[in-house]
Amino acid sequence: MSNSTPFSMNITDDKKYSIDRSVSDLAKYICCWIIAIHHYSQYELAHGFSSSPFLKLFSYCGGYIGVAIFFFLSGYGLMKSDQKHPVEVLPFIKRRLLKVYFPVVLTALLWICISFLLNRFESTDFGGGLSILLCEEHLWFVRVIILLYAMFLLHRITDRKLKCSRAFSVSHFVVLTTIVYAFVDYTLGGLASLSIPFFLFGALMADSSIKMLKNVYRGGVILVVSFLLIVAFVLFRKSHYAYFEFFALNIMVVNAFILWSLKSPIRLNLQNTVLSTIISTSYDVYLVHMISLSALLYYFEDVPIILFIGLTYIVSFSFYKLRNLFLFR
């Protein structure tokens, strides 16, 4: 009789855990759309324009799940990149500023232009994105990801300078993550800090062996425990925001993603394809979706979701081409 379970994995080697780059990019793209629909759903429900269960689900937890998976994949991707090409301080800072902060500045300029065209310009728009501290509220994600990049750089440089043991390296990474978590929790609030541990989780997963993970995830025990945690937090929640409930839900979703990638290691050949270009616009979707919604609100009080998705897609794709033009890629 076979001892396999529905979660059994036919993996026998001891290679490092790996996610196909195209799969990772596609997952990030989907996450950014989940975040966009999360914000759209919050507007629709807050103004009583919809009672759709679909929108209620996205409004309640969509954004937090999307950010958690995005942070997990970002931590994983950075660690994998560092393993191949160890980070150097100045090139790392330059690349991250160009990829993360420069698009925010362009977004602010884009919003100023749109505000002029719609006769809705206010003097405060000049500071809306030119300073990361004065960004739109939904752009807290940018501030946090910059902190996480700085933390990662400090960790890797320290790790190599001191030639740390594996145990010390992991402990150091955990301490740095805890400091960033506490800072974000204090300055931006609990829900902003909710997904920070998943960046650490992703980075550690990048350095874990498949064989070890197969043993850890055998039988789907982690998913069952995560589900029980969610039930417990729903029944015994202590705050209106159900912080720990969201955290347990994020754990379950991220672990389901890991289990799926272990059981079915998909490879996508998307190089130089239209789809590869589209999924490269994930960050652009995140940056411009509120601009699209604000522009539509100038014409519609109740914005149809098809129009929101369509305009966000067009603007994000155009914005992606624009910023690449400025970066001479």
N, C-alpha and C positions, 0 to 999 in steps of 0.2 A: 504493500500500500504506500502510496506517495505521501511524504510528509510536507508537501508544499502547501502554502496558504495562498489566498487571493493576492497577497502582497509579496509572494516569493519572487526572488530575482536570480536569474541565471548568470551570475557574475562570479568568476573564480580568480581573477587576477588582483594585483595589489596596486593598480595604477591610481593616480590622483583623480579625485572627483572632477568632472569636467562637464561644462554646458557648452553646446555649440554656439558660436558667436552670433549666428543668425537667429537662433532660437532665443538667445538672451535679448537681442535687439528687438525682436518681435514682441517678446513679453513686456519690455519697457514701453513699447509703443501702445500696447493694449492697456497697460497701467495708466498711462497719461490720458487716454480716452476715458478710462474709468473715473479718474479724478475730475476731468472736464464735465462728465455727465453728473457726477456727484454735486458739483457746484450749480449746474443747471437745475438739478432736482431740488436742491435747497431753495432756490429762488421760486420755482413753480409751486412748491408745497407751502412755503412761507406766505405766499400771496393768495393761496386758496384756488389756484388755477387748475390743479390736478389732485386726484386721489388715487392715482395709479400705484398698485403694489410694486411694480417695477421701479418707479421713481422713488417710492418710499424706501426700498431696499438700498438703492444707490445713495440716497440722501443720508441714510442712517450709518452705513459702514463702508461704502464704496471707496471714498477718498482715502481712508485709513489703510485699507487693504492694498490699494494701489501704491501708496507711498512706501509701505512696508516691503512689498516685493521689489519696488524700484531701488530702495536702499540696499536690500539684500543683494541684488544683482550688481549694484555699483561697488559694494565692498568686495564681492567675488571678482568682478572684472579688474579692479585695481590691483588686487593681490596676484591674480594670474599674470597681469602685465608686468608687475614688479618681479615676479619669478623669472620672466624671460629677459627683461631689461630693467635692472635695478634703478630705482628713481634717483634722479639728480635734482637738487633743490631748485635752481633757477629755471631749467627747462620744464619741470613739473609745475611750478607756479605760473609760468607764462602760458602753458597749455591750458591749465584749468581756468585762468582768467579769461582766455580767449573763448573757451568752450562754455563757460558758465556765466561769467559776469558781463562780458561784451554783448551777448544777446539781450541781456536785461536792459542795457543802455539803449540798444536799438529798439527794443519794445517800447521804452519810454518815448523815444522820438516818434515812433509810429503812432502812439496814442495821442501825442501832441498834434500830429498832422490830422488824424481822424477827428479830434476835438475841434480843430479849426474848421474842418469841412462841415461838421454837424452843428457849428455855432455853439459848442458846449465847452469851449476852452476856459479853464480857470488858471490863475497864476500858480496854484499848487501843483499843477500838472508837470511843471518844469522839474520839480523835485521828486516826482512820483516813482522814477526808476533810476535816476542818475545817482542817487545815493541808496545803497542797499538797505540802509536803516529806515528809509522813508518809502519803501516799496508798498504796493498794494498788499492788503492783509493776506491774500491767498499766496503771496510769494514768500511766505515764511520758509517754504521748502528750499529756496535758493540760499537763504542765510544759513540754514542748517547744513545743507550739503557742502557749502564752503568750509564750515567748521569741521565737518567730517573729513574733508580732503586735507585740511591743515593737520588734523589729528593723525591721519594716516601717514603723512609725510614725516611728522615728528617721530612716530613709532618706527618707521622703517629706517630712518637715518640713525636713530638711537640704537636700534637693534644691530645694525651693521658696525657702528662705531665701537660698541661694547662687546660685540660678538657673543650675544646672549644665548643662553640655553633655550630650548623649546619652552620649558615651563616658565622661565622668567619672561620670555617674549610674550607669551599668551597673557600672563599676569599683568604685564605692563600695558598691553593693549586693552585689557579689561578695565584697568584703572583709568586710562585716558578716556575711554568710552563713558565711564561713570561720571567723570568730570564734565564732559560735554553734555551728557544727559542732564546733570544737575543744573548746569548753566542755562540750557534751553528751557528746562522745566521752570526755572525761576524767572527768566526773561520773557518767554513766549507762552508758557502755559503747558499743562500736562499733555494735551492732545498733540502738541507739536513735538514733544519728546518721545511720544509713543513708539515711533518707528526706529529710533536711533539704535537700539540694540541689534536690529536686523542687519545693519551695516557691518557690525562686528561679526555677527553670525555668518554673513556671506564671505567675509575675508577668511575666517577660520575654515569654512567649508572648502575653500579653494586649495587649502593645504592639507586636506584630509584624504585618506585612501578610500577607494571604493569598497574594498574588503571590510574595512572598519565600519563604514556607513551601512553596508549591507547588514551587518550584525546588529547595529543600533536600530535600524528601521524594520527589522524582520517582524512580520506579523502585524504591522501597522499599530504597534503599541502607542507610539507617540501621538498618532492621530486620535486614538481613543482617549488618551489622557487629556489632550487638548480639548476635545469635545466635552469631556466631563468638567473641565475647568470653566468652559463657557457656560454650561448649565449651572454650575455652582455660583458663578458671578451674576448670572441673570436672577437667580433666586435670592442671593444675598448681597446685591449691589448696595454700595454705601453712598454713591453720589449720583447726581442727575446725569452726568456725562458717561457713566458706566465705563470708566477708564480701563479697569482690569478686564472687563468683558471684551472690549476692543482688542486689548493686548493678547488675550487667549485666542480670539478669533484670528488675529494675524499669525500667531504661532501655528495654528492649524492649517491655514491656507499656505503659508510658506513651506511648512513641512510636507504638505500634499504635493506642492510643486517639486520639492526635492525627491520625494518618493517616486513621483511620475518620471522625473528625469533619470533616476536610477534604473527604474524598471523598463523604460522605453527611451533609451538615449537617441533621440531623433537628430538627424543631420540635415540641414537645409542648404541647398546650393543656390544662394540668392545673389551672388556677386554679379555686379553690373546688370541688374534687372530693375524693372520699374518698381517692383515690390521692395527691393533693397533701398531704393531712394525714398519711397514712402515711409518705411519704418524708421528711416534716419531722421524723420521730422518729429520724433517723440517729444523732445525737449521744447520744440517750437509749438506743438499742440498745447503743452502745459503753459507756456508763456502767453499765448495769444487768445486762449479760449475765453477769458473774461473780457478781453477787448471786443471779441466777436459778439458776446452776449450784450455788452453795453451798447454797441452800435445798433444791434437789432432792437433793443429797448427804446431806441429813439423813434422807431416806426411801429413797434408792437408792444402792447402791454403784456399780452400773453404770447410768448415766443414759441412757435411750433418747433419741436425737437429736430425735425428734418432740416429746417432752415438753420438752426444752431449748429448741427453737425456739418452741414454742407458749407456754411460760411467759415467755420473753424478749420475745416479741411483745406479750403482754398487759401485762406490767410496764412495758415501754418506752412503750407507747401511754398507759397510765395515768399514768406519770411525766411524759410530755410535757404532758398535760392539767393535771397538778398544778403544774408549774413555770410554765406559762402563766397559771394562776390566780393564782399569787403575783406574777407580773410584770404583772398587770392588762392582758393583751393581749386 
